[in-house]
């Protein structure tokens, strides 16, 4: 009787311990999602901030919604998907700069949940270390992305990268056409999300071509439907890239890299954001650690590909995703190193490095030896947790600065402060170009958009063109 009671007691403790992982991890997901939503609610206002001024024409009806507006280049980007989402929110949900910011949080939360579900499917259970996935995706270190509505293009790019991981992260042995279709459609969307999505494409195109042509040398038979779908999406992707580059121009304010050494340093800066805070100065050990971990992960996956032919399609898919993310890091290094040191650690890049952490985590979960897998997972969680206080502090400072600027503009608009004074106070806090901001303020006033209805214009300037879009 005593032995039976002891076994029952051990069984209760085992069941309780099994519940700890999922309860804790999903509690972290809920808490980080709620904290990010509250962050926007507390700091942001219905005022355009920085790149948001590019949306004013559409939101006020002064720019016609259509293909020219959707396809227009913004820096290196053609953010068609995020523009479509923002236009839809503006027309059918709420014509408010806040709506896009909340939608971005929803996408980040969905991406984190997708990775948690994938981790559970691979392991068969949820581990406490899985908490690193929502901590990485819903990170206040990406405060710049959260406070700028237009930065949804970076969020969309990160979401697509996560879905690519989910597509190849779980091996399967059924028909190959669903994977070819899912992976191919995500590839077509990548260049329509941002310039970063465009530079990610080459390794992904190679993988999909090898998958539909030879099954990535796994010995599996490639079906006709699979090849037809693969060929169709590859042609669609190539056409999209050709259109993207047809009238592409390099932004004049973006200089070239001074040297390969400087570009390499910027790449290491960028990679450090995967596990280290943008607010901490000792970034280079974290950056070099990430370079080492990526190299070891690629070698691990290559070893599995050689020894386990049946696993090759998915192993090589993860390698392609890692190389795609390294392509984005290289693009940042080459295009931003000319601005000087530190640009590789911009807050907005935290959004783009989070999927890299997810890819590394899933690769070791699926294929890493038990002891090494635990070491990598615990190490990633430890690094992210160590940088968490600095990320929260940085997010708080950035939110306070951006939020204060927006609140002061809102208050001065309602107080009918004259434009000649208001614009000097608002710029460069919310936008660096005073004259451009003034013209957009006039558009918002004419459209009676929120507090801008009270904008008191005492300047001698030509009024903007009347709205032409049908709203």
C-alpha positions, 0 to 999 in steps of 0.5 A: 500500500505504501509503495502504491501511494509513493508511485501515485505521489511521484506520478502527480509530481511528474504531471505537475512538472510536465505542466510547468513548461507549457504554462510558463512558456505560454504565460511569457508569450501572453505577458510579452504580447500584453506588454508590447501592446501596453507599450504602444498604448502608453507612448504612441499617439495618433500623430505621424512619426518619422517614416509615417509621413510617407502615409499621410497622402494616402490617409488623407486622400491626397494620393490616389490608392493604386499600383503606382502608390503601392509600388513606389520605392521608399529607400531600398524598399517596395513595401507592397504588402505592408502598404496594402495592410495599412491602406486596408486598416485606414479604409475599413478599420480605423483611419488612425496611425495607431491601428498599424502599430497594433497590427504589427504587434499582432504579427509579431505575436503570431510569429512567436506562437508559430515557433512555440507550436513548431517546437512542441511538435518537434519535441513532443512537449514544451520546454522552459527554454522555449520561452526564448522564442517570444522573448526574442520576437516581442522585444522592447529593444525594437522600440523604433519598429513599434513606434513607427507605423510604416516600419510594418514592412520590417515586421512583415519580413520577419513574419515571412522568415518565421513562416519559412522556418515553420515550413521546413522545420518539421520533416514530413514524408507525404507528397511534396507539393504542399511544401513547394507551394507554401515555401514558394508563395512565401518566397514570392511575398519576400521582395514585396515586404522589404529590400531585406526580403529581396536580398534573402531570395538567392539561397531560397531559390536554389533550395526550392529549385533543387527540391522540386527538381531532384528532391534535394537528393533524398531519393524521393520521387518528385511528382509532376504536380510538385514540379509544376507548382515549383516551376510556377512559383519560381517563375513568379518570383523571378518576374517579381524580382525583375520588376523590382529592379527594373527602375530601382535606384540607389537612395542618394543619401546611402553611401557605399562601405568604406572598406570590407573591414568596416562592412564586416564590423557592421555585420557583426554589430547587426548579428549581436542584436540576435541575443544582445541589447542595442543599449549595451556597449559590449556588443562585439563578444555577442556578435562574434559568438553569433558568427561562431554559432551560425557556422557550427549550426551550418556544419551540424546541418551539413553533417546530418545532410550527408549521413541522413539522406531522408532528412536532406530536404528539410536540413538543406532548407534550414541551411538555405534560411540561415544563408538567406538571413546572412545575406540580409546581414551582409546587405546591412553591412554593405549599405549602412557601414558608410554612415559610421560605427553603430548603425548596424545596431539600430533598434529596427534591426532587432525585428529582423534578427529575431527570426535568426534566433528562431532558426538556430533554436529550431535547427538544434532542437531538430538535429542537435545531439542531446547535450549540445542541444541543451547547451545551445538552448540554455545559452540562448535563453541566458543571453536574451534574459541577461539583455532583457533589463537593458532592452526594457530600459532602452524601450522605455527611453525611446518610447518616452522620447517619441511619445513626448514629441507626439504628445506635445504636437497633439497638445499644441495642435489642440491649443492652436499654436501658430504653425510658424512656432509649432513646426520649429518645435515639432521638427526635427523631433517627429520629422527632420524636414520642416517644410515637408512636415508642414505640407503634410500637416496641411494635408491632415488639416484639410482632411480634418484628421484628428487633432490636425483639424485645429492646426492654425496656419499663419504661414504664407505658403501655398496650400497642397493640392486638393484630394483626388482619391475616392474615399 
